[in-house]
Amino acid sequence: GAAAVLMLILIVLISVAKNFFQLYRFTVVRTDDSLLIEKGLFQRNLQTIPVRKIQGIKIKQQFLRRLLGFASA
């Protein structure tokens, strides 16, 4: 009973911490011909996507991410 609840809380906390570290200072900047995406706390990731290559975007928001203001594209 109590061990299962503690394990569930621990899993949720680990998941939130993982998302925080990966998405820390997440920014998207559009230049004339590309999107620059930067994110990460311990390891900064920079990704450049040419706008001409984007055909459509699908936004996914799970319940917990919606509450925290996060979304996946």
Residue pairs with C-beta under 8 A, 6 or more apart in sequence:
16 64
16 68
19 65
19 68
19 70
20 41
21 40
21 41
21 42
22 39
22 40
22 41
23 39
23 40
23 70
24 39
24 40
24 41
25 38
25 39
25 40
25 41
26 37
26 38
26 39
27 36
27 37
27 38
27 39
28 35
28 36
28 37
29 35
29 36
29 38
30 36
30 51
33 50
33 51
33 52
34 48
34 49
34 50
34 51
35 48
35 49
35 51
35 54
36 46
36 47
36 48
37 45
37 46
37 47
37 48
37 49
38 44
38 45
38 46
38 47
39 45
57 73
58 73
59 71
59 72
59 73
60 71
60 72
60 73
61 70
61 71
61 72
65 71
65 72
